[in-house]
């Protein structure tokens, strides 16, 4: 399981290198600068989430989804869980 931006960046870098894509090529595919890809792979926290997800997709990474409200309603209704107090949209 990926827990940090650094771990995510390393994973993107490994997949990019394994597929033979350069940082410049990945940047062009994502519509960003090479600097953005460098920062993403370094785990810099300022990388836009949309850019990070696009880069992951472009190098062949697929992200697992979190359970929906229907799949885990008990936790959302647990008054002892701090997340249960957040507004739902």
N, CA and C atoms as an extended XYZ file, in Angstrom:
267
Properties=species:S:1:pos:R:3:atomname:S:1:resname:S:1:resid:I:1 pbc="F F F"
N         0.840       -1.170        0.000 N   UNK     1
C         0.000        0.000        0.000 CA  UNK     1
C         0.893        1.244        0.000 C   UNK     1
N         0.552        2.185       -0.815 N   UNK     2
C         1.289        3.450       -0.893 CA  UNK     2
C         0.755        4.379        0.187 C   UNK     2
N         1.667        4.922        0.982 N   UNK     3
C         1.255        5.781        2.088 CA  UNK     3
C         1.770        7.212        1.986 C   UNK     3
N         2.736        7.442        1.115 N   UNK     4
C         3.316        8.788        1.029 CA  UNK     4
C         3.461        9.217       -0.430 C   UNK     4
N         3.621       10.518       -0.610 N   UNK     5
C         3.858       11.052       -1.955 CA  UNK     5
C         5.172       10.524       -2.516 C   UNK     5
N         6.144       10.319       -1.643 N   UNK     6
C         7.438        9.790       -2.083 CA  UNK     6
C         7.291        8.376       -2.639 C   UNK     6
N         6.518        7.531       -1.951 N   UNK     7
C         6.294        6.161       -2.426 CA  UNK     7
C         5.563        6.169       -3.765 C   UNK     7
N         4.572        7.045       -3.892 N   UNK     8
C         3.829        7.151       -5.147 CA  UNK     8
C         4.760        7.592       -6.269 C   UNK     8
N         5.592        8.584       -5.998 N   UNK     9
C         6.536        9.079       -6.996 CA  UNK     9
C         7.519        8.017       -7.449 C   UNK     9
N         8.037        7.251       -6.492 N   UNK    10
C         8.966        6.167       -6.853 CA  UNK    10
C         8.276        5.131       -7.728 C   UNK    10
N         7.031        4.828       -7.421 N   UNK    11
C         6.282        3.853       -8.212 CA  UNK    11
C         6.060        4.357       -9.635 C   UNK    11
N         5.686        5.614       -9.771 N   UNK    12
C         5.516        6.201      -11.104 CA  UNK    12
C         6.836        6.150      -11.864 C   UNK    12
N         7.938        6.516      -11.209 N   UNK    13
C         9.253        6.491      -11.863 CA  UNK    13
C         9.610        5.078      -12.336 C   UNK    13
N         9.427        4.082      -11.463 N   UNK    14
C         9.748        2.697      -11.846 CA  UNK    14
C         8.936        2.255      -13.057 C   UNK    14
N         7.651        2.562      -13.061 N   UNK    15
C         6.797        2.177      -14.191 CA  UNK    15
C         7.170        2.952      -15.451 C   UNK    15
N         7.493        4.226      -15.305 N   UNK    16
C         7.907        5.013      -16.462 CA  UNK    16
C         9.168        4.427      -17.076 C   UNK    16
N        10.142        4.137      -16.241 N   UNK    17
C        11.398        3.579      -16.736 CA  UNK    17
C        11.194        2.193      -17.345 C   UNK    17
N        10.339        1.389      -16.732 N   UNK    18
C        10.085        0.038      -17.238 CA  UNK    18
C         9.417        0.056      -18.610 C   UNK    18
N         8.640        1.101      -18.878 N   UNK    19
C         7.966        1.207      -20.175 CA  UNK    19
C         8.795        1.974      -21.196 C   UNK    19
N         9.958        2.481      -20.778 N   UNK    20
C        10.847        3.174      -21.702 CA  UNK    20
C        10.416        4.582      -22.055 C   UNK    20
N         9.579        5.177      -21.224 N   UNK    21
C         9.107        6.543      -21.461 CA  UNK    21
C        10.050        7.512      -20.748 C   UNK    21
N        10.472        8.553      -21.437 N   UNK    22
C        11.320        9.566      -20.799 CA  UNK    22
C        10.448       10.539      -20.008 C   UNK    22
N        11.081       11.309      -19.149 N   UNK    23
C        10.341       12.333      -18.413 CA  UNK    23
C         9.731       13.348      -19.370 C   UNK    23
N        10.457       13.697      -20.421 N   UNK    24
C         9.922       14.641      -21.408 CA  UNK    24
C         8.688       14.071      -22.103 C   UNK    24
N         8.747       12.796      -22.474 N   UNK    25
C         7.601       12.166      -23.142 CA  UNK    25
C         6.394       12.096      -22.212 C   UNK    25
N         6.631       11.726      -20.967 N   UNK    26
C         5.530       11.653      -20.011 CA  UNK    26
C         4.932       13.030      -19.779 C   UNK    26
N         5.772       14.035      -19.673 N   UNK    27
C         5.279       15.402      -19.491 CA  UNK    27
C         4.390       15.809      -20.662 C   UNK    27
N         4.810       15.490      -21.883 N   UNK    28
C         4.012       15.835      -23.064 CA  UNK    28
C         2.672       15.109      -23.045 C   UNK    28
N         2.671       13.853      -22.674 N   UNK    29
C         1.420       13.080      -22.612 CA  UNK    29
C         0.462       13.635      -21.565 C   UNK    29
N         1.029       14.186      -20.493 N   UNK    30
C         0.213       14.706      -19.393 CA  UNK    30
C        -0.133       16.182      -19.552 C   UNK    30
N         0.498       16.845      -20.518 N   UNK    31
C         0.247       18.266      -20.715 CA  UNK    31
C         0.861       19.133      -19.632 C   UNK    31
N         2.001       18.681      -19.105 N   UNK    32
C         2.692       19.430      -18.057 CA  UNK    32
C         4.159       19.588      -18.445 C   UNK    32
N         4.907       20.286      -17.628 N   UNK    33
C         6.337       20.451      -17.885 CA  UNK    33
C         7.118       19.262      -17.322 C   UNK    33
N         8.341       19.128      -17.800 N   UNK    34
C         9.223       18.083      -17.268 CA  UNK    34
C         9.455       18.313      -15.775 C   UNK    34
N         9.532       19.568      -15.359 N   UNK    35
C         9.719       19.897      -13.940 CA  UNK    35
C         8.607       19.283      -13.094 C   UNK    35
N         7.369       19.294      -13.594 N   UNK    36
C         6.253       18.703      -12.862 CA  UNK    36
C         6.475       17.207      -12.664 C   UNK    36
N         6.955       16.529      -13.706 N   UNK    37
C         7.217       15.091      -13.608 CA  UNK    37
C         8.363       14.829      -12.634 C   UNK    37
N         9.400       15.648      -12.697 N   UNK    38
C        10.523       15.510      -11.764 CA  UNK    38
C        10.025       15.652      -10.324 C   UNK    38
N         9.203       16.669      -10.080 N   UNK    39
C         8.664       16.893       -8.734 CA  UNK    39
C         7.761       15.742       -8.297 C   UNK    39
N         6.933       15.254       -9.205 N   UNK    40
C         6.049       14.126       -8.895 CA  UNK    40
C         6.869       12.908       -8.491 C   UNK    40
N         7.873       12.582       -9.296 N   UNK    41
C         8.693       11.405       -9.016 CA  UNK    41
C         9.521       11.569       -7.740 C   UNK    41
N         9.791       12.810       -7.357 N   UNK    42
C        10.538       13.080       -6.126 CA  UNK    42
C         9.626       13.103       -4.900 C   UNK    42
N         8.316       13.026       -5.131 N   UNK    43
C         7.379       13.028       -4.018 CA  UNK    43
C         7.100       14.396       -3.444 C   UNK    43
N         7.311       15.440       -4.240 N   UNK    44
C         7.030       16.804       -3.763 CA  UNK    44
C         5.524       16.955       -3.543 C   UNK    44
N         5.167       17.585       -2.462 N   UNK    45
C         3.762       17.669       -2.072 CA  UNK    45
C         2.939       18.646       -2.898 C   UNK    45
N         3.553       19.516       -3.665 N   UNK    46
C         2.802       20.510       -4.419 CA  UNK    46
C         2.256       20.028       -5.752 C   UNK    46
N         2.477       18.777       -6.102 N   UNK    47
C         2.005       18.266       -7.387 CA  UNK    47
C         0.486       18.179       -7.391 C   UNK    47
N        -0.135       18.712       -8.415 N   UNK    48
C        -1.586       18.684       -8.571 CA  UNK    48
C        -2.055       17.235       -8.682 C   UNK    48
N        -3.093       16.875       -7.949 N   UNK    49
C        -3.589       15.498       -7.944 CA  UNK    49
C        -3.960       15.023       -9.339 C   UNK    49
N        -4.590       15.876      -10.117 N   UNK    50
C        -4.974       15.496      -11.477 CA  UNK    50
C        -3.770       15.134      -12.326 C   UNK    50
N        -2.687       15.891      -12.181 N   UNK    51
C        -1.464       15.593      -12.933 CA  UNK    51
C        -0.868       14.266      -12.474 C   UNK    51
N        -0.877       14.029      -11.170 N   UNK    52
C        -0.330       12.780      -10.634 CA  UNK    52
C        -1.120       11.580      -11.134 C   UNK    52
N        -2.435       11.691      -11.146 N   UNK    53
C        -3.267       10.579      -11.617 CA  UNK    53
C        -3.090       10.348      -13.112 C   UNK    53
N        -2.976       11.418      -13.885 N   UNK    54
C        -2.747       11.277      -15.324 CA  UNK    54
C        -1.413       10.603      -15.586 C   UNK    54
N        -0.377       11.013      -14.876 N   UNK    55
C         0.944       10.403      -15.046 CA  UNK    55
C         0.902        8.922      -14.692 C   UNK    55
N         0.232        8.584      -13.611 N   UNK    56
C         0.117        7.174      -13.215 CA  UNK    56
C        -0.566        6.366      -14.314 C   UNK    56
N        -1.646        6.893      -14.858 N   UNK    57
C        -2.359        6.208      -15.938 CA  UNK    57
C        -1.464        6.027      -17.159 C   UNK    57
N        -0.723        7.067      -17.518 N   UNK    58
C         0.119        7.032      -18.719 CA  UNK    58
C         1.248        6.006      -18.637 C   UNK    58
N         1.692        5.681      -17.426 N   UNK    59
C         2.752        4.674      -17.291 CA  UNK    59
C         2.191        3.293      -16.956 C   UNK    59
N         0.863        3.169      -16.999 N   UNK    60
C         0.241        1.861      -16.834 CA  UNK    60
C        -0.201        1.501      -15.435 C   UNK    60
N        -0.166        2.448      -14.513 N   UNK    61
C        -0.630        2.163      -13.155 CA  UNK    61
C        -2.141        2.290      -13.089 C   UNK    61
N        -2.766        1.398      -12.369 N   UNK    62
C        -4.202        1.467      -12.133 CA  UNK    62
C        -4.410        1.514      -10.632 C   UNK    62
N        -5.216        2.437      -10.166 N   UNK    63
C        -5.435        2.619       -8.741 CA  UNK    63
C        -6.671        1.857       -8.290 C   UNK    63
N        -6.580        1.222       -7.130 N   UNK    64
C        -7.729        0.531       -6.550 CA  UNK    64
C        -8.659        1.573       -5.938 C   UNK    64
N        -9.930        1.280       -5.946 N   UNK    65
C       -10.894        2.236       -5.398 CA  UNK    65
C       -11.165        1.947       -3.928 C   UNK    65
N       -11.620        2.971       -3.245 N   UNK    66
C       -12.030        2.837       -1.859 CA  UNK    66
C       -13.474        2.368       -1.819 C   UNK    66
N       -13.904        1.746       -0.735 N   UNK    67
C       -15.294        1.307       -0.668 CA  UNK    67
C       -16.251        2.499       -0.711 C   UNK    67
N       -17.386        2.278       -1.321 N   UNK    68
C       -18.402        3.328       -1.383 CA  UNK    68
C       -19.189        3.351       -0.081 C   UNK    68
N       -20.040        4.343        0.075 N   UNK    69
C       -20.878        4.423        1.272 CA  UNK    69
C       -21.750        3.187        1.403 C   UNK    69
N       -22.245        2.672        0.286 N   UNK    70
C       -23.108        1.504        0.322 CA  UNK    70
C       -22.357        0.259        0.799 C   UNK    70
N       -21.062        0.202        0.541 N   UNK    71
C       -20.266       -0.962        0.922 CA  UNK    71
C       -19.797       -0.911        2.374 C   UNK    71
N       -19.774        0.262        2.968 N   UNK    72
C       -19.303        0.364        4.353 CA  UNK    72
C       -20.100        1.403        5.144 C   UNK    72
N       -21.426        1.250        5.213 N   UNK    73
C       -22.234        2.252        5.908 CA  UNK    73
C       -22.031        2.274        7.414 C   UNK    73
N       -21.625        1.169        8.013 N   UNK    74
C       -21.486        1.129        9.470 CA  UNK    74
C       -20.484        2.165        9.961 C   UNK    74
N       -19.367        2.273        9.298 N   UNK    75
C       -18.355        3.222        9.733 CA  UNK    75
C       -18.868        4.656        9.619 C   UNK    75
N       -19.607        4.941        8.571 N   UNK    76
C       -20.104        6.303        8.380 CA  UNK    76
C       -21.126        6.693        9.437 C   UNK    76
N       -21.786        5.713       10.023 N   UNK    77
C       -22.804        5.995       11.029 CA  UNK    77
C       -22.293        5.822       12.455 C   UNK    77
N       -21.027        5.498       12.623 N   UNK    78
C       -20.439        5.283       13.941 CA  UNK    78
C       -20.144        6.638       14.584 C   UNK    78
N       -20.853        7.006       15.653 N   UNK    79
C       -20.635        8.317       16.275 CA  UNK    79
C       -19.247        8.474       16.894 C   UNK    79
N       -18.543        7.368       17.119 N   UNK    80
C       -17.193        7.439       17.679 CA  UNK    80
C       -16.133        7.678       16.614 C   UNK    80
N       -16.517        7.585       15.365 N   UNK    81
C       -15.574        7.789       14.263 CA  UNK    81
C       -15.598        9.264       13.878 C   UNK    81
N       -14.459        9.960       13.952 N   UNK    82
C       -14.453       11.392       13.620 CA  UNK    82
C       -14.892       11.682       12.190 C   UNK    82
N       -14.718       10.731       11.283 N   UNK    83
C       -15.158       10.947        9.904 CA  UNK    83
C       -16.676       10.986        9.793 C   UNK    83
N       -17.367       10.343       10.742 N   UNK    84
C       -18.826       10.302       10.697 CA  UNK    84
C       -19.440       11.680       10.919 C   UNK    84
N       -18.695       12.589       11.519 N   UNK    85
C       -19.240       13.920       11.793 CA  UNK    85
C       -19.095       14.880       10.621 C   UNK    85
N       -18.335       14.473        9.606 N   UNK    86
C       -18.156       15.341        8.440 CA  UNK    86
C       -19.420       15.366        7.595 C   UNK    86
N       -19.718       16.495        6.967 N   UNK    87
C       -20.904       16.558        6.111 CA  UNK    87
C       -20.754       15.656        4.893 C   UNK    87
N       -21.858       15.078        4.470 N   UNK    88
C       -21.873       14.230        3.273 CA  UNK    88
C       -22.498       15.008        2.136 C   UNK    88
N       -21.922       14.855        0.974 N   UNK    89
C       -22.417       15.584       -0.199 CA  UNK    89
C       -22.989       14.629       -1.201 C   UNK    89
